[in-house]
């Protein structure tokens, strides 16, 4: 191995699969070998059996659909508001000076701390859960995009001014095209964070969703269902991440590897 030397696609896939094989093997040895009590950690076969039961008898597909809908809804809401604000902050320094102190402060506030207030303001319905996701990712989107837009090479801006571009033209023809690939990559990364916040939102005051199922399973000490729910979240998140990355590569092939 050499630092920063890329590997072939086939080898990359093989190494990725190898990790999961080793992980499942170690998990099986720990549980089936009696090193860990099944009360605290179900073995892989029990986990799969409990997953089949969830889908066949408990309508788990509806829970999965509700969780996916909440993630997409909260993420889109945050992106629709956060992307324009981030672009404005990165492009115009007075706007950045006005918003940046509060955004920097707010991004350190845990979204879970707002749940009691959001329940008081919006109840325990879908609005509350969407707002938890919104708060969790909005400030991150704004700040990361502002940094991306603001780091545009100064010589490109000066060249555009020399060629007669005005302030709005600088934003449309220089800043946005230059920052677009990284903005798309930022949204891909933040989508992963949205998945963590939806589970937090569903752990309290929810009657559906993967987080709700995990809470019910915890009360019954059913670690097989808990692990299955966690794995489902990981699989859906991985699929959405690959889909987002594929779309970004198709849209900006010159910039994203």
C-alpha positions, 0 to 999 in steps of 0.5 A: 500500500502507498499513501493516496494511491487509488485502488481498482474498482473491483478491489475496492468492492472486495475490500468493502465486502470483506469488512462486513464478512469479518464483522458478521463472523466476529458477531457470530462467534461472540453470540453463538459461542456464548461469549455474550448473552443473547439477552444483550446481543442477539445472534445474526440468525435471530436478528434475521428471524425477528426482521422477517417477523417484523415485516410479516406480522407487525407492518414494519414496511409502513414504519420504514416508509414513514421514517423515509418520508420524515427524513426526505421532508425535513431534509428538503425543507432545510435545503430549500431555506438553507442553500439560498441563505448559505449562498447569500452569506458566502457571496455578500460579506454584510449578510455573512456578518449579520447571520454568521454569529447566530448560525455558528452559535445555533449549530452547536445546539443539540436538536434533541434538546428542542424536542420538549419545546417542539412538542409544546409548540407543534404537538407530537405529530409530523410537524414536530418530527420534521422540525427536529430534522430541520433544526438538526441539519439547517444550520450545518447546511448554511454554514458549510455552503457559506464557506464553500461559496466564500472560498471561490478563487479571487482571481476568477472574480477579478477576471469576471469584473474585468470582462464587465460582469456586475455583482449579480453576474458574479454570483450567477456566472462565477460563484455558483458554477464554481461552488455547485459541485461542493454544494451538492457534496455538502447536501449528500453529507448532511443527508446522512446527519438527517437520518440520525435526527429522525431516530431521535425524533421518533424515540419520543412521542411517535406511534410509527417509524423505525425509532418507534419500533426500536423503543418498543423492542427495547421495552421487550428486551428484543435485541434482535428487532433493535439490531434489525432496525438499526441495520435497516437504517444503515442500508437505506442510508447507504443506498441514498448516499450512493444514489446522491453520489451517483447523481453528483458524479453525473451532474459534475463529472469534472469535479467529483471522483 
